Amino acid sequence: MNKWLPQGLTQRFFLLGLSFVVIPLTIIIVITIIFSQNTLQNQADEQTMQGAETMSDKAQQLFYRHRDLLEMIAGDYIEHGNSDLLIDRLESQMLSDPFFAGIAYYDEDGELLLEDPHVDENIIEVGESILESMRWRRSTFVVSEQVGEEVAVFMAIPVQPKEHGEIDGMILARTNPEYLSNAFQVNKIGEEGRSFLVTDTGEIFVDTHDNELVGERLTDTDYEVDLRLGRMGVYRETLQEEDVLIGFYPIDRLPISAATLQPVSQANAPITTMTVVLAFGWFVIFLFGLMLLSYGARWVIEPVKRITDQAVDYARGESWHMNILKEDDEIRTLEKTMKHMAEGLQEKQRFLQLILESFPYGVIATSPNETITSLNRSGARVLGINQNIVSGKSLDILPSRGLKNHIQGLDFPELQQNQVTNEFTYVNHEGRKLIVKTSSSPLLDENGRVIGIITTFWDHTEREQLEQHLQRSEQLAAIGQMTAGLAHEVKNPLSTVQMASDVIDAEFQQLKTQHQLQGPDVSMVDEALSDIQEETKRLSELVSRFLRMSKSRKNEEKLININQLVTEVVKLVKHQLNQSGIDHAVMVAEQDVCVLGDRNQLVQALLNILLNAKEALKGEKHPYLQVKVQKQESEIQIIIIDNGCGISTKKLNRIFNPFFSTKQEGTGLGLSITHDIIRDHQGQIEVDSEIGHGTEFKLTLPVSECHKGER
């Protein structure tokens, strides 16, 4: 027996199970299900057909009873000849009998003496058509007609002195689909079933499911021809994307058929239940068979012993020498060995995770199908996202579109040869604009195959700002040296030119008055003198600006109420904004907030930005300027938004450089001075703009505690 035991544990268990339990039991259950399924399907077909037949009988009784009622009213009219009594009885019947949606009466000339309450042009046309048919048919009939977008069933009763003689009029009654829908609720099969009344053209005019399918046409189906020929039958079709079992039964001497419907899932419910019960029985018997097979557990000893020896050998490798693993019981030895192996793997994994979490840069790993497999703590902090929720998710969960586009745009052939670096801007959850740098490399397995991408990213904002500040500082240092020379070489001669132009202008005005000088030459001299004076004033102001930039600007610091400061600055430019037709709004913080600084310099900084915004709004159809003050924890933000022409990305990076201007007449010093004023107040200035969509300036300053009455 020991010779054939080692042939394979899996093979032996399957051999016993398949031979004695599973295969015979499965064959018996499958045969039972197949035969039972056919029987239950036939029962479902019979049930559906019986439902349609019952509904057909009931519909026939309803139509015949109301037909007889209307014929009796018509007969009374023929007997007494009282048309007013006829109309009164028809009105009473129409109001009291919910079977009718409306009743109309036509005299022999086709004049409408009693109108359907729902009458419209479509119904009038249908009534006239039915009256023409009545003149030659001269007997009661039921007909379905298209009324607008709906189908309606009418009952036409002739008013005639002699049977089949010429008619004196016609009673036209329109059936009420709502009443019929409620009347046939009892004919539904099950909770999900429904019943229909269908015209011989295949149009549904009564649906017990809130008349949901009224007006639908049952075409392109196997039962369409049988329906037109008034045949009965049961069919399996698809209706509204659902497999259904539907039975039709014609209504005797009426151009309509009764139909009952139930979903195939409901019709097959007994089959499903039987299948579940048999499957459960199979499972119980299978478990019982496994219990019987447990008597052969001794066959497991040898294979498990081999597995145990292999596990012990693995545990006694180079990096693992544990003599305590060997036990008398092989199962316990295997369990203990696997436990130590798992603990060792977990310890290595934890160590690698600690290295990743301690890395100062953000690290994100993604699979080839763009699924995030890992994100370390530094990366989650930069992105402002919970690192525990991103694993296994798509890149779409990342709040940074720049990082997502960088990873999705990587070219694998290029990535295998070189690292791919990139730089983008990102507005974090605190509303701060960050400059983020990235570097991506392929993640390779032991065979050199690419199994993912490793991307490192870090916040480069502070370094970028320091580089820009250093560049501006160097430029300003050069300006300082230059302005010292300008003050000596330009200021004094410029003052002399300005004084001389004033003297010449005064003398010329006196001569022009004394000698009454006139003419184009005199006007040209006036304009030339005016140009000289204006240009010398502009040059003098430009030299003064150079001098101010070369000096330390910060004077005595005081607590400043930002709400009041912003309101006052907007008042200074309010007249200019109104003249330019610019709508403007000021939104201050709910509570007073203060900063410590030079009031005049902050006024100058705000004025520079507001005046630039006014210039940018020239030519806009609906110019708008908004100034908003909001507190963010220990900072205060002043946000200035306009819907002007905007600034291109290329120019956006240079607007704070000295002498750079987007305007022809600009000096390029306003925003440079503004930037340095905000920096001197330990603040930051950010700008976001897009051509054609306006510009947003955000000034951030540290908050100081306000004293009562502080301005």
Number of C-alpha atoms within 10 A of each C-alpha: 5 8 6 8 15 14 11 13 16 9 10 17 18 12 11 15 17 14 11 12 17 17 11 11 16 16 10 12 15 14 11 14 16 12 10 16 18 12 12 16 16 12 13 20 19 14 16 26 24 17 23 31 23 16 29 23 15 17 22 19 13 14 17 13 12 16 18 13 13 24 18 12 20 24 17 15 19 17 10 10 13 11 14 11 14 20 19 12 15 22 17 11 18 20 14 10 13 15 21 22 19 24 25 23 24 21 17 16 9 15 11 17 13 19 16 20 11 10 13 12 10 12 18 16 12 15 25 15 12 20 24 11 14 20 18 12 15 21 18 18 18 19 16 21 17 14 16 11 8 13 19 23 21 22 21 28 24 28 29 20 16 10 11 14 15 17 20 16 23 27 24 24 26 23 20 19 23 18 16 22 21 15 16 19 16 14 22 22 19 13 8 12 22 23 27 30 30 27 27 21 18 20 23 25 28 29 25 26 17 13 18 12 16 21 19 14 16 17 13 8 12 12 22 15 15 15 23 16 12 19 13 19 18 20 17 18 16 14 13 7 7 11 14 20 25 27 27 30 26 29 23 13 9 18 18 29 28 26 30 30 28 23 22 19 15 18 23 16 13 16 20 15 11 16 19 12 12 18 15 12 14 18 14 12 15 17 13 13 16 15 11 11 13 13 9 12 9 9 17 17 14 16 14 15 16 12 14 23 16 13 19 22 13 15 19 14 10 7 8 14 13 13 10 9 19 16 12 8 10 18 15 14 20 21 14 19 23 17 12 15 16 12 12 13 12 12 12 12 11 12 12 12 13 12 10 18 17 13 15 14 20 23 23 22 22 24 17 13 11 18 17 22 17 18 24 22 21 21 23 18 14 19 22 15 17 12 16 11 10 18 15 13 15 16 20 13 13 17 16 19 15 17 23 16 13 18 21 13 9 14 10 15 9 12 15 15 10 12 12 18 14 13 16 16 17 20 14 16 12 8 9 12 15 19 18 19 17 22 17 22 21 24 18 14 10 6 6 9 11 16 13 21 23 19 24 20 22 20 19 16 15 11 11 13 13 11 12 16 17 12 13 18 14 12 14 18 14 12 17 18 11 14 22 14 11 17 16 10 11 15 16 13 12 16 14 11 15 19 14 13 18 16 12 13 18 12 12 17 14 12 12 13 11 9 8 9 13 10 7 8 10 13 12 11 13 14 12 13 16 15 13 15 18 13 12 18 15 12 14 19 12 14 18 16 16 20 17 14 20 18 10 8 13 14 11 8 12 14 19 22 21 24 22 15 17 21 14 13 16 19 12 12 14 15 11 13 22 11 8 15 16 20 13 16 12 14 15 19 15 10 9 16 24 25 21 19 22 19 21 10 19 20 17 16 21 20 19 17 15 23 15 15 25 19 13 21 24 14 11 14 10 11 20 20 21 16 21 17 21 19 19 13 8 9 17 22 22 23 19 21 22 24 22 26 20 20 21 12 12 8 12 15 12 15 20 23 22 19 15 17 19 15 11 7 7 11 15 18 21 24 22 22 22 22 22 21 22 19 15 16 19 13 17 18 19 13 17 15 20 16 13 13 13 21 21 19 20 19 20 23 23 18 19 17 13 16 13 7 6 13 15
